[in-house]
Amino acid sequence: MQALTPIEQRESRLRSLLKAITYRITGTLTTAAIVWIATGELTMALTVGAIEPLVKVVIYYFHERAWQLVPRGEVRRRWRRMRRARRLR
């Protein structure tokens, strides 16, 4: 068996997309199942299951926009500064 090159080891865009879709489906079904078990109401579970992905997309968008306010490298700089300060104590 021949070893894969670094490029061959990389995941394809299609594989990443399919993984993202199946992850989202799994998360939504899990949420709906929890609602159904907690309330015993299938209609409520399906409603939450339908709304949940839309709400999460909106929340993700604003999360991303908030991170755009943080200059690149700033988190790493602060993390290093904090670690150094702890070592000096």
N, C-alpha and C positions, 0 to 999 in steps of 0.2 A: 504494500500500500504506500503510495507516494504522498509525501507531506504537502499540505496546501500552502500556497504563497500567502503573504499578508493580505494581498488584494482579494484572493479567493476566500480568505477567512472572514472578510467583512460581510456584514449582512446586507442583502439587497434592499432597495427601497420598497419593493413589493412586499417582501417578508416583514419589514418594519411596519408597513401600513396594515397588513393583515393581523399582525400581533396587536397593534393599537386598537383595531376594530374589535377583535375578539376579547381584548381586555375590557373595553368599554361595555360590550354586551354582557360579559360576566359580571361586571360591577353593577349594571342596571338590573339584571336578573336577581342578583343577591339582594339589592335594596328592595325590590318588589317582594321577594320572598320574606324578608324580615318584616315588612309592613303587613303582609298577609298573616304571618304567624302572630304578630303582635296584636293585630286588630281583628283577625278572623274575617276580614272583608276583602274579597277578591277585587271588587270594583275600586276600592281605595288603593289596593296594591298596584293595580294596573294604571291608575291615574298617576300615582307617585312615580311609577316606573316610566311613564311617558314624559312627565315633566322634568324629572331629575336630570337627564342628560342635557336638556336645554339650559336649565339653570346652571349646571356645572360649566357649560361652554362660556356663558356670560361671566361667571365668576373667574374662570381661567383667563379670559380676555383682560379683565381689570387687574388681575394678579400680574399678568405679563406687563401691562402698562405701568404698574407700580414699580416693578423691577427695572423698568427703563429709566426711572429716576435715580437709581443707584449707579454711580459711575463704575464702569468695568474695572475690576481689580480692587475696588474699595473694600469688599468683603474680605478678601484675602489679606489686604493690608491691616485691617482692624483685627482680624483673627491672629495674625502674627504678633501685632502689638500687644494684644491681650495675653498671649502665651508667654511673651517675654516678660511682661509685668508680673505674671504668676511665678515665673522662675526666680525673679529678683526678690521675692518675699522671703 
